[in-house]
Amino acid sequence: QVQLVESGGGLVQSGGSLRLSCAASGRTFMIYHMGWFRQAPGGEREFVVRINRSGNSTNYADSVKGRFTMSRDNVKNMVYLQMNSLKPEDTAVYYCAAQLGIRAGAHGYDCWGQGTQVTVSS
């Protein structure tokens, strides 16, 4: 398994940008597909974006398409989430996650980080 640690969250005004990072430990990072999820207070964990092992394919939730960009660096064992044009409804704890398979949804992921808070003020 890999251990995941997110960073880069914070408070930003509506329309602003943040870049989240997720550091993965372990030699097997490149065999995992990676994803970002988020969870707002009182809400369920929501899919944001997924990137495949090689980093050449991504799929985004409709709510973030065109505003968020996910990337990965298999040499540095890192994934990133560039978030632009942030809205108050993007406020949530953001989680990095890793999966060996292709099952969609949070239950399809094998490893999770501890999360980082993103707050967007109006």
C-alpha positions as CSV (number, residue, x, y, z in Angstrom):
1,Q,0.0,0.0,0.0
2,V,0.9,3.6,-0.3
3,Q,0.7,6.3,2.4
4,L,-0.7,9.6,1.2
5,V,-0.3,13.1,2.7
6,E,-2.2,16.1,1.3
7,S,-1.1,19.7,1.6
8,G,-2.0,23.1,0.1
9,G,-5.4,23.7,1.5
10,G,-6.5,27.1,2.9
11,L,-8.8,30.0,2.8
12,V,-9.3,31.8,-0.6
13,Q,-11.8,34.2,-2.0
14,S,-14.3,33.3,-4.6
15,G,-12.7,33.3,-8.0
16,G,-9.3,32.6,-6.6
17,S,-7.0,29.6,-7.0
18,L,-5.3,26.9,-4.9
19,R,-3.0,24.1,-5.7
20,L,-3.3,20.9,-3.6
21,S,-0.5,18.4,-3.4
22,C,-0.5,14.8,-2.4
23,A,2.8,13.0,-1.5
24,A,2.8,9.3,-1.7
25,S,5.3,7.0,0.0
26,G,6.3,3.6,-1.2
27,R,7.9,2.2,-4.3
28,T,4.7,1.1,-5.9
29,F,3.1,4.5,-6.5
30,M,3.1,4.2,-10.2
31,I,0.9,1.1,-10.2
32,Y,-2.0,3.1,-8.6
33,H,-4.6,5.1,-10.3
34,M,-5.1,8.3,-8.2
35,G,-8.1,10.3,-7.4
36,W,-9.3,13.4,-5.5
37,F,-12.5,13.4,-3.5
38,R,-14.1,16.0,-1.3
39,Q,-16.5,16.1,1.6
40,A,-18.5,19.2,2.7
41,P,-19.9,19.4,6.2
42,G,-22.9,17.1,6.6
43,G,-22.3,15.8,3.1
44,E,-21.1,12.5,1.6
45,R,-17.7,12.1,0.1
46,E,-17.9,13.2,-3.5
47,F,-15.7,12.3,-6.5
48,V,-13.8,15.2,-8.0
49,V,-11.3,13.7,-10.5
50,R,-9.3,10.6,-11.3
51,I,-6.0,10.1,-13.2
52,N,-4.7,6.8,-14.5
53,R,-1.3,5.3,-13.7
54,S,0.6,6.9,-16.5
55,G,-1.1,10.3,-16.2
56,N,-2.3,10.5,-19.7
57,S,-6.0,10.1,-18.9
58,T,-8.2,12.0,-16.5
59,N,-11.9,12.2,-15.9
60,Y,-13.6,15.0,-13.9
61,A,-16.8,15.6,-12.1
62,D,-19.1,17.9,-14.1
63,S,-19.0,20.4,-11.2
64,V,-15.3,21.0,-11.6
65,K,-14.7,20.4,-15.3
66,G,-12.9,23.3,-16.9
67,R,-11.8,24.8,-13.6
68,F,-9.7,22.0,-11.9
69,T,-6.7,20.2,-13.3
70,M,-5.2,17.0,-11.9
71,S,-1.7,15.9,-12.7
72,R,0.9,13.4,-11.4
73,D,4.6,13.1,-11.3
74,N,5.6,9.4,-11.1
75,V,9.3,10.3,-10.4
76,K,8.5,12.4,-7.4
77,N,5.6,10.3,-6.3
78,M,3.3,13.3,-6.3
79,V,-0.2,14.2,-7.5
80,Y,-1.5,17.7,-7.8
81,L,-4.9,19.4,-8.0
82,Q,-4.8,22.9,-9.5
83,M,-8.1,24.6,-8.6
84,N,-9.1,27.8,-10.4
85,S,-12.2,30.0,-10.4
86,L,-13.1,28.6,-7.0
87,K,-16.6,29.0,-5.7
88,P,-18.0,28.9,-2.2
89,E,-19.6,25.5,-3.1
90,D,-16.1,24.1,-3.5
91,T,-15.6,24.4,0.2
92,A,-14.8,21.0,1.6
93,V,-12.1,18.7,3.0
94,Y,-10.2,17.4,0.0
95,Y,-8.9,13.8,0.1
96,C,-6.2,12.2,-2.1
97,A,-6.9,8.5,-2.8
98,A,-5.2,5.6,-4.6
99,Q,-6.7,2.5,-6.3
100,L,-5.4,-0.6,-8.0
101,G,-8.6,-1.3,-9.8
102,I,-11.0,0.7,-11.8
103,R,-14.2,0.6,-9.7
104,A,-15.8,4.0,-9.6
105,G,-16.8,5.7,-6.3
106,A,-15.1,6.1,-3.0
107,H,-15.5,2.4,-2.1
108,G,-13.3,1.5,-5.0
109,Y,-10.2,3.2,-3.5
110,D,-7.7,1.3,-1.4
111,C,-5.7,4.1,0.3
112,W,-6.6,7.5,1.6
113,G,-4.9,10.6,2.9
114,Q,-6.0,12.5,6.0
115,G,-7.5,15.4,4.0
116,T,-6.8,19.1,3.7
117,Q,-9.4,21.8,4.3
118,V,-10.3,24.2,1.4
119,T,-12.5,27.1,2.3
120,V,-13.8,29.5,-0.3
121,S,-15.3,32.8,0.9
122,S,-17.9,34.7,-1.0
